[in-house]
Amino acid sequence: MQTRRLGKSNLEVSALGLGCMGMSFSYGPPKDKQEMISLLHGAVDRGVTFFDTAEVYGPFTNEELVGEALDPYRGKVVIATKFGFDVSGGERRPGAAGVNSKPENIKRAVEGSLKRLRVESIDLLYQHRVDPNVPIEDVAGTVKELIRSGKVKHFGMSEAAAKTIRRAHAVQPVTAVQSEYSLWWRKPEEEVVPTLEELGIGFVPYSPLGKGFLTGKIDENTKFESTDFRNTVPRFSAENRKVNQAMVDVLEQIATKKKATPAQIALAWLLAQKPWIAPIPGTTKLHRLEENIGALEVKLTPDDLREMGSASSNIKVQGERYPEALQRMTGL
């Protein structure tokens, strides 16, 4: 497994991480716990050292799963988690919990995460979503205190705007920013990616496979489980899926030429953008994990990258990437 350093920090992770949310939350019912523990062990066995979870996934159950599964590998893996939602009501629906980055809530979240993850210090702590009611300087200052006390090692942000990242970074250096980024969501290239390059911050794209769409395994006729949040995502309406198939067609053309899969091409494209990008595709299946890792062997030429970039720029993806309540929480 190749490794990558997140920006100018000393945090080194596997070039591909593993997003763990879907094991417990959002993509249908929670999966079998023992099967997911086996999958997490299988990921470590295959060289994955970077695992992503959050307090709100469940809430709490995903951190508990990741903590139990990775306990035998303490010190050998990097676990990232997140604060920033008000989970006091125990809401399970994505977007049902409001944002809350008050200093006391950050400290409460960290104490809970430390216990559930079974660690003495959180490797990478993200603010899950920017809280417009709490100055980002107060958030960064609180995390700075937690780093000084040894409870947190690195500070991260998720779905933050470039100007907000700058303000936070001036108080406490930001190690990594996590945002959605893929061939069908390239907005981070406009302001966020150049800002991260300037400041020496790593980038961790989530949903690098477009919430599964870029694998080519989803079409206009696909039916999702009733508890799958994609049922509420405008981009995943049957009508929009039919139009958005054009993006998958581009990937399939390159995949055929490279003897790879569309998912591998989508991930290889991301990996080729910057050496400090470490995507975190999620999966609940071992064969998909192995397929994703195979993206590291795919070599895209400059011509391939130009072709893909040009083709994706000419395709107008239909539908917002989140329902309205969640959309309002992004890019603040």
Backbone as numpy.savetxt, mean C-alpha at the origin, in Angstrom:
# Nx Ny Nz CAx CAy CAz Cx Cy Cz
15.85 -12.58 -3.42 15.01 -11.38 -3.42 15.88 -10.14 -3.42
15.61 -9.24 -4.35 16.29 -7.96 -4.36 15.80 -7.10 -3.19
16.65 -6.18 -2.75 16.23 -5.25 -1.69 16.35 -3.82 -2.19
15.64 -2.95 -1.52 15.68 -1.53 -1.86 15.72 -0.70 -0.58
16.39 0.42 -0.66 16.44 1.34 0.46 15.37 2.41 0.24
14.61 2.69 1.28 13.55 3.70 1.16 14.14 5.10 1.30
14.35 5.73 0.17 14.91 7.08 0.14 16.30 7.12 0.72
16.58 8.17 1.49 17.90 8.35 2.09 17.99 7.72 3.48
16.93 7.02 3.87 16.91 6.42 5.21 17.80 5.18 5.24
17.92 4.59 6.43 18.66 3.33 6.56 17.71 2.14 6.56
16.46 2.36 6.11 15.47 1.28 6.11 15.52 0.54 4.79
15.99 -0.69 4.86 16.10 -1.53 3.67 15.02 -2.61 3.71
14.32 -2.78 2.59 13.21 -3.73 2.53 13.31 -4.55 1.25
12.56 -5.65 1.20 12.49 -6.41 -0.05 11.86 -5.53 -1.13
12.33 -5.69 -2.36 11.86 -4.84 -3.46 10.35 -4.91 -3.63
9.78 -6.06 -3.33 8.33 -6.21 -3.29 7.93 -6.58 -1.86
7.00 -5.82 -1.30 6.47 -6.16 0.01 5.16 -6.92 -0.14
4.47 -7.09 0.96 3.19 -7.79 0.95 2.16 -6.97 1.72
1.13 -6.52 1.02 0.01 -5.85 1.66 -0.91 -6.89 2.28
-1.18 -6.74 3.56 -1.90 -7.80 4.30 -3.38 -7.49 4.52
-3.86 -6.32 4.14 -5.22 -5.92 4.44 -6.27 -6.95 4.05
-6.17 -7.45 2.81 -7.20 -8.35 2.27 -7.32 -9.67 3.00
-6.35 -9.99 3.85 -6.45 -11.23 4.61 -7.55 -11.15 5.67
-7.87 -9.92 6.09 -8.83 -9.74 7.18 -9.97 -8.78 6.88
-9.89 -8.04 5.77 -10.70 -6.82 5.68 -10.86 -6.38 4.23
-12.02 -5.87 3.89 -12.30 -5.14 2.64 -12.57 -6.00 1.41
-11.81 -7.07 1.21 -11.99 -7.88 0.01 -12.76 -9.16 0.34
-14.01 -9.00 0.78 -14.80 -10.16 1.15 -14.57 -10.55 2.60
-15.12 -11.70 3.02 -15.00 -12.13 4.43 -13.55 -12.37 4.81
-13.21 -12.26 6.12 -11.85 -12.59 6.57 -11.48 -14.01 6.15
-10.23 -14.18 5.77 -9.77 -15.49 5.32 -9.39 -16.36 6.51
-9.25 -17.66 6.26 -8.89 -18.60 7.32 -7.55 -18.21 7.95
-7.54 -18.10 9.26 -6.36 -17.59 9.96 -5.13 -18.46 9.73
-5.27 -19.77 9.85 -4.11 -20.65 9.69 -3.58 -20.61 8.26
-4.48 -20.50 7.29 -4.04 -20.39 5.89 -3.25 -19.10 5.68
-3.69 -18.03 6.31 -2.99 -16.75 6.15 -1.64 -16.77 6.88
-1.58 -17.43 8.02 -0.29 -17.56 8.71 0.68 -18.35 7.83
0.19 -19.39 7.19 1.04 -20.18 6.27 1.50 -19.32 5.10
0.60 -18.48 4.59 0.96 -17.60 3.48 2.05 -16.61 3.91
1.90 -16.03 5.09 2.90 -15.08 5.58 4.25 -15.77 5.79
4.22 -16.98 6.31 5.48 -17.74 6.45 6.08 -18.03 5.08
5.20 -18.35 4.11 5.67 -18.63 2.76 6.31 -17.40 2.12
5.78 -16.23 2.45 6.36 -15.00 1.93 7.77 -14.79 2.47
7.93 -15.00 3.78 9.26 -14.86 4.38 10.23 -15.86 3.76
9.77 -17.09 3.57 10.61 -18.13 2.98 11.09 -17.74 1.58
10.29 -16.91 0.89 10.62 -16.51 -0.48 11.35 -15.16 -0.53
11.73 -14.66 0.63 12.57 -13.46 0.67 11.85 -12.16 0.94
10.52 -12.21 1.11 9.79 -10.97 1.41 10.10 -10.56 2.85
10.49 -9.31 3.04 10.82 -8.82 4.39 9.97 -7.61 4.79
9.05 -7.19 3.93 8.32 -5.94 4.12 6.82 -6.23 4.14
6.17 -6.01 5.28 4.77 -6.37 5.47 3.98 -5.15 5.92
2.79 -4.98 5.34 2.00 -3.79 5.59 0.65 -4.13 6.21
0.33 -3.47 7.32 -0.94 -3.66 8.00 -1.41 -2.31 8.52
-2.49 -2.29 9.32 -2.99 -1.05 9.91 -3.95 -1.38 11.03
-4.03 -0.45 11.98 -4.95 -0.59 13.10 -6.38 -0.80 12.61
-6.78 -0.04 11.59 -8.18 -0.03 11.15 -8.57 -1.28 10.36
-7.60 -2.08 9.92 -7.94 -3.30 9.16 -8.53 -4.32 10.11
-9.82 -4.40 10.12 -10.53 -5.31 11.01 -11.70 -4.61 11.68
-11.50 -3.64 12.58 -10.22 -3.16 13.09 -9.51 -4.17 13.99
-8.25 -4.02 14.08 -7.32 -4.73 14.98 -6.93 -6.14 14.54
-7.85 -6.86 13.87 -7.60 -8.28 13.61 -6.43 -8.53 12.66
-6.20 -7.60 11.73 -5.10 -7.81 10.79 -3.75 -7.65 11.48
-3.65 -6.66 12.36 -2.41 -6.52 13.14 -2.17 -7.76 14.00
-3.23 -8.29 14.60 -3.08 -9.49 15.44 -2.58 -10.66 14.60
-3.13 -10.83 13.40 -2.71 -11.90 12.50 -1.23 -11.74 12.13
-0.88 -10.54 11.68 0.51 -10.28 11.26 1.46 -10.46 12.44
1.07 -9.98 13.62 1.92 -10.12 14.80 2.17 -11.57 15.17
1.12 -12.38 15.14 1.28 -13.80 15.47 2.12 -14.52 14.42
1.83 -14.26 13.14 2.52 -14.98 12.06 4.00 -14.64 12.00
4.33 -13.37 12.23 5.72 -12.93 12.06 6.53 -12.91 13.35
5.90 -13.31 14.44 6.61 -13.34 15.73 7.91 -14.15 15.67
7.93 -15.30 14.96 9.18 -16.08 14.91 10.30 -15.38 14.13
9.95 -14.35 13.37 10.94 -13.68 12.51 11.29 -12.28 13.02
11.01 -12.03 14.28 11.26 -10.71 14.84 12.71 -10.30 14.62
12.90 -9.08 14.13 14.24 -8.59 13.84 14.72 -8.89 12.44
13.98 -9.77 11.73 14.38 -10.15 10.37 13.43 -9.57 9.32
12.31 -9.01 9.78 11.34 -8.44 8.85 11.00 -7.01 9.28
10.46 -6.25 8.34 10.01 -4.89 8.58 8.49 -4.88 8.53
7.86 -4.46 9.61 6.40 -4.38 9.66 5.99 -2.91 9.71
5.17 -2.52 8.75 4.62 -1.16 8.74 3.17 -1.21 9.18
2.78 -0.27 10.02 1.38 -0.15 10.39 0.99 1.32 10.37
-0.29 1.61 10.68 -0.81 2.96 10.49 -1.77 3.36 11.60
-1.76 4.66 11.90 -2.75 5.27 12.78 -3.51 6.30 11.96
-4.56 6.85 12.55 -5.19 7.99 11.90 -6.68 7.90 11.69
-7.28 6.76 12.03 -8.74 6.65 11.99 -9.25 6.52 13.42
-10.47 6.95 13.63 -11.11 6.80 14.93 -11.80 5.44 14.96
-11.19 4.48 15.61 -11.73 3.11 15.62 -12.46 2.81 16.93
-12.76 3.83 17.70 -13.39 3.60 19.00 -14.75 2.95 18.87
-15.42 3.17 17.73 -16.74 2.56 17.53 -16.67 1.18 16.94
-15.46 0.71 16.61 -15.30 -0.64 16.07 -15.90 -0.81 14.68
-15.99 0.28 13.90 -16.59 0.18 12.58 -15.78 -0.73 11.67
-16.51 -1.55 10.88 -15.83 -2.46 9.98 -15.87 -1.99 8.53
-16.78 -1.09 8.20 -16.90 -0.67 6.82 -15.78 0.31 6.46
-15.13 0.10 5.31 -14.11 1.07 4.89 -14.73 2.46 4.79
-14.07 3.43 5.39 -14.55 4.80 5.32 -15.58 5.13 6.38
-16.05 4.12 7.13 -17.06 4.39 8.15 -16.46 5.15 9.32
-15.19 4.88 9.63 -14.52 5.56 10.72 -13.96 6.89 10.22
-14.13 7.94 11.01 -13.58 9.23 10.63 -12.11 9.31 10.95
-11.42 10.31 10.36 -10.00 10.48 10.65 -9.81 11.07 12.04
-8.72 10.71 12.67 -8.39 11.22 14.01 -6.89 11.11 14.22
-6.19 12.23 14.05 -4.75 12.26 14.30 -4.40 13.16 15.46
-5.31 13.28 16.42 -4.97 14.02 17.63 -3.84 13.29 18.34
-2.92 14.03 18.94 -1.77 13.39 19.59 -2.14 12.26 20.54
-3.20 12.44 21.33 -3.58 11.38 22.27 -4.06 10.13 21.54
-4.68 10.31 20.35 -5.13 9.13 19.59 -3.95 8.42 18.95
-2.96 9.19 18.51 -1.75 8.57 17.94 -1.06 7.71 19.00
-0.91 8.25 20.20 -0.24 7.51 21.27 -1.03 6.27 21.67
-2.36 6.41 21.73 -3.20 5.24 22.04 -3.05 4.17 20.98
-3.07 4.59 19.69 -2.95 3.64 18.59 -1.63 2.89 18.65
-0.57 3.62 18.93 0.77 3.00 18.98 0.85 1.96 20.08
0.31 2.26 21.26 0.34 1.29 22.36 -0.39 0.00 21.96
-1.53 0.16 21.29 -2.27 -1.02 20.85 -1.53 -1.80 19.77
-0.95 -1.09 18.83 -0.22 -1.75 17.74 0.99 -2.52 18.26
1.70 -1.94 19.21 2.86 -2.63 19.79 2.46 -3.97 20.38
1.33 -3.98 21.08 0.87 -5.24 21.69 0.43 -6.24 20.64
-0.37 -5.78 19.68 -0.90 -6.70 18.67 0.19 -7.23 17.75
1.17 -6.41 17.44 2.26 -6.84 16.56 3.36 -7.60 17.31
3.27 -7.58 18.64 4.24 -8.30 19.49 5.66 -7.79 19.28
5.79 -6.48 19.18 7.11 -5.88 18.98 7.34 -4.81 20.04
8.59 -4.45 20.23 8.94 -3.40 21.19 9.02 -2.04 20.50
9.15 -2.05 19.18 9.23 -0.81 18.43 8.63 -1.04 17.04
7.84 -0.09 16.58 7.21 -0.20 15.25 8.22 0.25 14.20
8.47 -0.61 13.22 9.50 -0.31 12.20 9.16 0.94 11.39
7.90 1.02 10.93 7.48 2.13 10.08 6.03 2.46 10.43
5.80 3.67 10.90 4.48 4.09 11.35 3.96 5.19 10.41
2.90 4.88 9.69 2.29 5.84 8.78 1.11 6.56 9.42
0.94 7.82 9.07 -0.36 8.46 9.26 -1.23 7.97 8.10
-2.32 7.28 8.42 -3.11 6.59 7.38 -3.75 7.57 6.41
-4.34 8.62 6.96 -4.90 9.70 6.15 -4.69 11.01 6.90
-4.45 12.07 6.16 -4.25 13.38 6.76 -5.53 13.83 7.45
-5.39 14.35 8.65 -6.52 14.86 9.42 -6.54 16.38 9.26
-7.53 16.92 8.54 -7.54 18.37 8.30 -7.76 19.19 9.57
-8.15 18.54 10.67 -8.41 19.25 11.92 -7.21 19.29 12.86
-6.13 18.62 12.48 -4.93 18.60 13.32 -3.74 19.07 12.47
-3.06 20.13 12.84 -1.91 20.59 12.06 -0.90 19.45 11.87
-0.41 19.31 10.66 0.51 18.20 10.38 1.78 18.32 11.22
2.13 19.54 11.60 3.29 19.74 12.47 3.09 19.07 13.82
1.85 19.08 14.32 1.55 18.42 15.60 1.64 16.90 15.46
1.19 16.41 14.31 1.27 14.96 14.05 2.74 14.52 13.99
3.52 15.24 13.18 4.94 14.89 13.03 5.67 15.03 14.36
5.30 16.04 15.14 5.94 16.24 16.44 5.63 15.11 17.40
4.40 14.60 17.35 4.03 13.48 18.21 4.81 12.23 17.82
4.92 11.98 16.51 5.69 10.82 16.06 7.16 10.99 16.42
7.66 12.22 16.35 9.05 12.50 16.75 9.29 12.07 18.20
8.31 12.39 19.07 8.41 11.98 20.48 8.43 10.46 20.60
7.59 9.80 19.83 7.52 8.33 19.89 8.81 7.69 19.38
9.45 8.34 18.41 10.74 7.84 17.91 11.80 8.03 19.00
11.80 9.18 19.65 12.78 9.43 20.71 12.61 8.45 21.88
11.37 8.05 22.13 11.12 7.13 23.25 11.39 5.68 22.87
11.69 5.43 21.57 12.01 4.07 21.13 10.82 3.23 20.73
9.62 3.81 20.73 8.43 3.03 20.37 8.20 2.95 18.87
8.83 3.84 18.13 8.71 3.90 16.67 10.10 4.14 16.09
10.37 3.54 14.93 11.68 3.73 14.29 11.62 4.73 13.13
10.56 4.65 12.33 10.48 5.49 11.13 9.07 6.04 10.95
8.98 7.26 10.42 7.72 7.97 10.20 7.34 7.90 8.73
6.07 7.60 8.48 5.57 7.57 7.11 4.25 8.30 7.00
3.85 8.61 5.78 2.57 9.25 5.51 1.88 8.50 4.37
0.55 8.58 4.34 -0.21 7.88 3.30 -1.20 8.84 2.66
-1.21 8.86 1.34 -2.15 9.66 0.55 -2.10 11.15 0.92
-0.90 11.65 1.18 -0.73 13.07 1.52 -0.29 13.85 0.30
-0.66 15.12 0.27 -0.23 16.00 -0.81 1.22 16.43 -0.61
1.86 16.87 -1.69 3.28 17.24 -1.63 3.54 18.32 -0.59
2.68 19.33 -0.53 2.92 20.44 0.41 2.81 19.96 1.86
1.92 19.00 2.11 1.78 18.45 3.46 2.99 17.62 3.83
3.49 16.86 2.88 4.70 16.05 3.10 5.87 16.96 3.48
6.01 18.07 2.77 7.10 19.01 3.07 7.00 19.55 4.49
5.80 19.93 4.89 5.61 20.50 6.23 5.94 19.47 7.32
5.49 18.23 7.10 5.77 17.18 8.09 7.26 16.87 8.15
7.88 16.78 6.98 9.30 16.41 6.87 10.20 17.42 7.57
9.75 18.69 7.62 10.53 19.74 8.28 10.56 19.54 9.79
9.58 18.83 10.33 9.51 18.59 11.77 10.15 17.26 12.14
9.78 16.22 11.41 10.33 14.88 11.62 10.56 14.26 10.24
11.81 13.94 9.89 12.05 13.37 8.56 11.13 12.19 8.26
10.53 12.25 7.08 9.62 11.20 6.61 10.46 10.16 5.86
10.33 8.91 6.26 11.08 7.84 5.61 10.40 7.36 4.34
9.07 7.26 4.37 8.34 6.72 3.22 6.95 7.32 3.13
6.48 7.46 1.91 5.10 7.86 1.65 4.44 6.71 0.90
3.25 6.37 1.39 2.48 5.31 0.75 1.26 5.93 0.09
1.10 5.65 -1.19 -0.08 6.13 -1.92 -0.39 5.14 -3.03
-1.62 5.20 -3.50 -1.95 4.36 -4.65 -1.16 4.85 -5.85
-0.59 3.92 -6.59 0.19 4.27 -7.78 0.27 3.03 -8.65
-0.10 3.20 -9.89 -0.04 2.10 -10.85 -0.24 2.70 -12.24
-0.22 1.84 -13.23 -0.44 2.33 -14.60 -1.82 2.97 -14.77
-2.77 2.65 -13.90 -4.08 3.28 -14.08 -4.37 4.33 -13.01
-3.36 4.70 -12.22 -3.46 5.86 -11.33 -2.08 6.49 -11.21
-1.80 7.43 -12.10 -0.45 8.00 -12.21 -0.35 9.42 -11.67
-1.38 9.88 -11.00 -1.38 11.25 -10.47 -0.18 11.54 -9.56
0.32 10.57 -8.75 1.48 10.88 -7.92 2.68 11.40 -8.70
2.76 11.09 -10.01 3.89 11.55 -10.82 3.92 13.07 -10.95
2.76 13.72 -10.77 2.68 15.16 -11.01 3.44 15.96 -9.96
3.20 15.70 -8.68 3.83 16.48 -7.62 4.49 15.63 -6.54
3.86 14.49 -6.20 4.36 13.71 -5.07 5.71 13.07 -5.38
5.84 12.38 -6.50 7.09 11.68 -6.81 8.27 12.66 -6.92
8.13 13.79 -7.62 9.25 14.74 -7.65 9.61 15.27 -6.26
8.61 15.47 -5.40 8.88 15.94 -4.05 9.65 14.90 -3.25
9.25 13.64 -3.38 9.94 12.57 -2.67 11.39 12.45 -3.14
11.59 12.59 -4.44 12.96 12.51 -4.98 13.81 13.65 -4.42
13.26 14.85 -4.38 13.99 16.01 -3.87 14.35 15.84 -2.39
13.42 15.32 -1.60 13.62 15.23 -0.16 14.28 13.92 0.28
14.43 12.97 -0.63 15.05 11.70 -0.27 14.13 10.78 0.53
12.87 10.73 0.11 11.86 9.91 0.79 11.49 8.74 -0.10
11.35 7.56 0.48 10.96 6.38 -0.29 9.48 6.41 -0.63
9.10 5.64 -1.66 7.70 5.58 -2.10 7.23 4.13 -2.07
6.09 3.91 -1.42 5.53 2.57 -1.28 4.14 2.55 -1.93
4.06 2.17 -3.20 2.76 2.13 -3.87 1.89 0.98 -3.35
0.68 1.34 -2.92 -0.29 0.28 -2.62 -1.25 0.15 -3.81
-1.99 -0.94 -3.84 -2.84 -1.25 -5.00 -2.06 -1.11 -6.31
-0.84 -1.67 -6.38 -0.05 -1.54 -7.61 -0.65 -2.33 -8.76
-1.60 -3.21 -8.43 -2.30 -3.98 -9.47 -3.74 -3.49 -9.63
-3.97 -2.23 -9.25 -5.29 -1.65 -9.46 -6.40 -2.40 -8.75
-6.16 -2.78 -7.47 -7.14 -3.54 -6.69 -7.55 -4.82 -7.41
-6.59 -5.39 -8.13 -6.81 -6.66 -8.81 -7.14 -6.53 -10.28
-7.54 -5.35 -10.72 -8.00 -5.20 -12.10 -6.89 -5.44 -13.12
-5.67 -4.99 -12.80 -4.58 -5.09 -13.77 -4.02 -6.51 -13.91
-4.55 -7.45 -13.14 -4.13 -8.85 -13.31 -4.75 -9.47 -14.54
-5.82 -8.84 -15.06 -6.53 -9.42 -16.20 -7.54 -10.48 -15.80
-7.73 -10.67 -14.50 -8.64 -11.72 -14.01 -10.03 -11.17 -13.68
-10.24 -9.88 -13.93 -11.53 -9.23 -13.63 -12.05 -8.61 -14.92
-13.32 -8.83 -15.22 -13.93 -8.18 -16.37 -15.31 -7.67 -16.00
-16.06 -7.21 -16.99 -17.36 -6.59 -16.70 -18.36 -7.57 -16.08
-18.13 -8.87 -16.25 -19.05 -9.88 -15.72 -18.68 -10.41 -14.34
-17.53 -9.98 -13.82 -17.08 -10.47 -12.51 -18.05 -10.04 -11.41
-18.39 -10.98 -10.52 -19.24 -10.69 -9.37 -18.37 -10.72 -8.11
-18.47 -9.68 -7.29 -17.71 -9.61 -6.04 -18.57 -10.04 -4.86
-17.91 -10.54 -3.82 -18.62 -10.87 -2.57 -19.35 -9.63 -2.07
-20.43 -9.85 -1.33 -21.23 -8.71 -0.85 -20.43 -7.78 0.05
-19.43 -8.33 0.76 -18.62 -7.51 1.67 -17.35 -6.99 1.02
-17.21 -7.15 -0.29 -16.04 -6.65 -1.01 -16.27 -5.17 -1.32
-15.34 -4.32 -0.84 -15.57 -2.89 -0.97 -15.53 -2.42 -2.42
-15.03 -3.24 -3.34 -15.03 -2.84 -4.75 -16.44 -2.65 -5.29
-17.43 -3.23 -4.60 -18.82 -3.00 -5.00 -19.21 -1.53 -4.88
-18.49 -0.78 -4.06 -18.81 0.63 -3.84 -17.89 1.58 -4.60
-16.93 1.03 -5.33 -15.94 1.85 -6.02 -16.41 2.16 -7.44
-16.60 3.43 -7.79 -17.09 3.79 -9.12 -16.28 3.17 -10.26
-14.98 3.09 -10.09 -14.11 2.54 -11.14 -14.43 1.07 -11.43
-15.09 0.41 -10.47 -15.39 -1.02 -10.61 -16.84 -1.29 -10.98
-17.59 -0.28 -11.40 -18.92 -0.56 -11.93 -18.74 -1.40 -13.20
-19.74 -2.21 -13.53 -19.63 -3.10 -14.70 -19.36 -2.28 -15.96
-20.03 -1.14 -16.07 -19.85 -0.29 -17.26 -18.42 0.22 -17.35
-17.87 0.69 -16.22 -16.51 1.22 -16.23 -15.48 0.12 -16.43
-15.74 -1.06 -15.86 -14.80 -2.17 -16.07 -14.68 -2.51 -17.55
-15.79 -2.43 -18.24 -15.77 -2.74 -19.68 -14.88 -1.75 -20.43
-15.02 -0.46 -20.12 -14.20 0.57 -20.77 -12.74 0.44 -20.36
-12.51 0.17 -19.07 -11.14 0.14 -18.53 -10.35 -1.08 -18.95
-11.02 -2.02 -19.60 -10.32 -3.21 -20.11 -9.19 -2.82 -21.07
-9.30 -1.62 -21.65 -8.26 -1.17 -22.59 -6.89 -1.13 -21.92
-6.85 -0.82 -20.63 -5.57 -0.79 -19.92 -4.99 -2.19 -19.76
-5.86 -3.15 -19.49 -5.40 -4.54 -19.37 -4.91 -5.05 -20.73
-5.55 -4.61 -21.80 -5.13 -5.03 -23.15 -3.68 -4.63 -23.41
-3.30 -3.43 -22.96 -1.92 -2.97 -23.12 -0.96 -3.90 -22.39
-1.31 -4.24 -21.15 -0.46 -5.13 -20.35 -0.35 -6.51 -20.97
-1.46 -7.00 -21.50 -1.45 -8.34 -22.09 -0.57 -8.40 -23.34
-0.55 -7.31 -24.10 0.31 -7.29 -25.29 1.78 -7.39 -24.91
2.20 -6.62 -23.91 3.58 -6.66 -23.45 3.87 -8.01 -22.79
2.91 -8.52 -22.02 3.09 -9.79 -21.31 3.34 -10.93 -22.29
2.62 -10.93 -23.40 2.81 -11.97 -24.41 4.22 -11.91 -24.97
4.69 -10.69 -25.22 6.04 -10.51 -25.78 7.11 -10.94 -24.79
6.88 -10.71 -23.50 7.88 -11.00 -22.47 7.71 -12.37 -21.83
6.70 -13.13 -22.28 6.39 -14.44 -21.68 6.17 -14.27 -20.16
5.35 -13.30 -19.83 5.03 -12.99 -18.44 3.51 -12.84 -18.33
3.05 -12.46 -17.15 1.62 -12.23 -16.95 1.36 -10.72 -16.86
0.12 -10.29 -17.09 -0.17 -8.85 -16.97 0.22 -8.29 -15.60
-0.01 -9.06 -14.53 0.36 -8.60 -13.19 1.87 -8.36 -13.10
2.63 -9.26 -13.64 4.09 -9.11 -13.59 4.55 -7.89 -14.38
3.91 -7.63 -15.50 4.27 -6.45 -16.30 3.92 -5.17 -15.55
2.74 -5.15 -14.91 2.33 -3.96 -14.16 3.30 -3.67 -13.02
3.74 -4.72 -12.32 4.69 -4.53 -11.22 6.08 -4.16 -11.74
6.49 -4.78 -12.83 7.80 -4.48 -13.40 7.87 -3.02 -13.85
6.77 -2.52 -14.38 6.71 -1.11 -14.78 6.94 -0.20 -13.58
6.29 -0.50 -12.46 6.44 0.30 -11.24 7.88 0.24 -10.73
8.43 -0.97 -10.68 9.79 -1.15 -10.17 10.81 -0.40 -11.01
10.49 -0.22 -12.28 11.43 0.44 -13.20 11.37 1.97 -13.08
10.38 2.51 -12.39 10.22 3.97 -12.33 11.31 4.64 -11.51
11.57 4.14 -10.29 12.59 4.71 -9.41 13.18 3.58 -8.57
14.48 3.66 -8.21 15.09 2.60 -7.40 14.66 2.64 -5.94
13.93 3.69 -5.54 13.48 3.80 -4.14 11.98 3.56 -4.01
11.42 2.89 -5.00 10.01 2.49 -4.97 9.92 1.02 -4.59
9.08 0.71 -3.60 8.87 -0.68 -3.16 7.36 -0.95 -3.07
6.77 -1.51 -4.12 5.33 -1.77 -4.13 4.94 -2.86 -3.13
3.68 -2.81 -2.69 3.19 -3.81 -1.73 1.90 -4.47 -2.24
1.98 -5.26 -3.30 0.77 -5.95 -3.76 0.24 -6.87 -2.68
-1.06 -6.89 -2.55 -1.68 -7.79 -1.57 -2.20 -9.05 -2.25
-2.24 -10.12 -1.50 -2.84 -11.36 -2.01 -3.15 -12.27 -0.83
-4.03 -13.22 -1.07 -4.32 -14.24 -0.06 -4.00 -15.63 -0.60
-3.31 -15.67 -1.74 -3.00 -16.96 -2.39 -1.51 -17.07 -2.66
-0.94 -18.23 -2.33 0.50 -18.43 -2.49 0.91 -18.35 -3.95
0.11 -18.91 -4.85 0.53 -18.89 -6.27 0.53 -17.46 -6.82
-0.34 -16.60 -6.29 -0.32 -15.20 -6.71 0.91 -14.48 -6.14
1.26 -14.81 -4.91 2.47 -14.26 -4.31 3.68 -14.60 -5.16
3.77 -15.86 -5.56 4.91 -16.30 -6.38 4.89 -15.61 -7.75
3.69 -15.44 -8.30 3.58 -14.72 -9.57 4.08 -13.29 -9.43
3.67 -12.63 -8.35 4.11 -11.25 -8.13 5.62 -11.15 -7.98
6.21 -12.06 -7.22 7.66 -12.06 -7.03 8.37 -12.26 -8.37
7.73 -12.99 -9.26 8.31 -13.22 -10.59 8.49 -11.94 -11.39
7.80 -10.87 -10.99 7.95 -9.59 -11.68 9.38 -9.07 -11.60
10.09 -9.49 -10.57 11.48 -9.02 -10.39 12.41 -9.57 -11.47
11.98 -10.62 -12.15 12.79 -11.21 -13.21 12.46 -10.63 -14.58
11.40 -9.83 -14.66 10.98 -9.25 -15.94 11.81 -8.01 -16.23
12.45 -7.99 -17.36 13.28 -6.84 -17.75 12.57 -6.05 -18.84
12.16 -4.86 -18.50 11.51 -3.99 -19.47 12.55 -3.04 -20.07
12.61 -2.97 -21.39 13.56 -2.09 -22.06 13.03 -0.66 -22.05
13.90 0.31 -22.31 13.41 1.68 -22.44 12.28 1.81 -23.45
12.35 1.03 -24.54 11.28 1.07 -25.54 9.98 0.52 -24.96
10.09 -0.58 -24.18 8.89 -1.13 -23.53 8.25 -0.09 -22.63
9.07 0.57 -21.84 8.56 1.55 -20.87 7.92 2.74 -21.59
8.54 3.18 -22.67 7.96 4.28 -23.44 6.62 3.87 -24.03
6.58 2.65 -24.57 5.34 2.15 -25.16 4.22 2.07 -24.13
4.55 1.54 -22.95 3.54 1.41 -21.91 3.10 2.76 -21.38
4.06 3.64 -21.17 3.74 4.96 -20.66 2.86 5.75 -21.62
3.21 5.67 -22.90 2.44 6.38 -23.92 1.03 5.81 -24.03
0.93 4.49 -24.06 -0.38 3.84 -24.20 -1.27 4.17 -23.01
-0.71 4.10 -21.80 -1.53 4.36 -20.61 -1.95 5.83 -20.55
-1.10 6.72 -21.03 -1.44 8.15 -21.02 -2.59 8.45 -21.97
-2.73 7.63 -23.01 -3.78 7.86 -24.00 -5.09 7.17 -23.65
-5.11 6.43 -22.55 -6.34 5.75 -22.12 -6.94 6.55 -20.97
-8.17 6.96 -21.12 -8.85 7.69 -20.05 -9.59 6.67 -19.18
-9.03 6.41 -18.01 -9.65 5.45 -17.09 -10.94 6.05 -16.55
-12.00 5.25 -16.58 -13.32 5.72 -16.18 -13.61 5.39 -14.72
-14.16 6.37 -14.00 -14.61 6.14 -12.63 -13.59 6.58 -11.59
-14.09 7.15 -10.48 -13.21 7.52 -9.37 -12.67 6.25 -8.71
-11.50 6.39 -8.07 -10.88 5.21 -7.47 -11.42 4.88 -6.09
-12.22 5.77 -5.50 -12.82 5.55 -4.19 -14.25 6.07 -4.18
-15.12 5.53 -3.31 -16.41 6.19 -3.09 -16.17 7.56 -2.48
-17.17 8.42 -2.54 -16.98 9.84 -2.20 -16.39 10.07 -0.81
-16.87 9.32 0.20 -16.40 9.55 1.57 -14.90 9.33 1.70
-14.38 8.29 1.04 -12.95 8.02 1.10 -12.17 8.95 0.17
-12.78 9.32 -0.94 -12.12 10.21 -1.90 -11.77 11.54 -1.22
-12.65 12.00 -0.34 -12.42 13.29 0.34 -11.23 13.23 1.27
-10.78 12.03 1.65 -9.68 11.89 2.60 -8.31 11.84 1.92
-8.28 11.89 0.60 -7.01 11.72 -0.11 -6.48 13.05 -0.62
-5.16 13.13 -0.72 -4.50 14.28 -1.31 -4.62 15.56 -0.53
-4.72 15.46 0.82 -4.83 16.66 1.65 -3.45 17.21 2.00
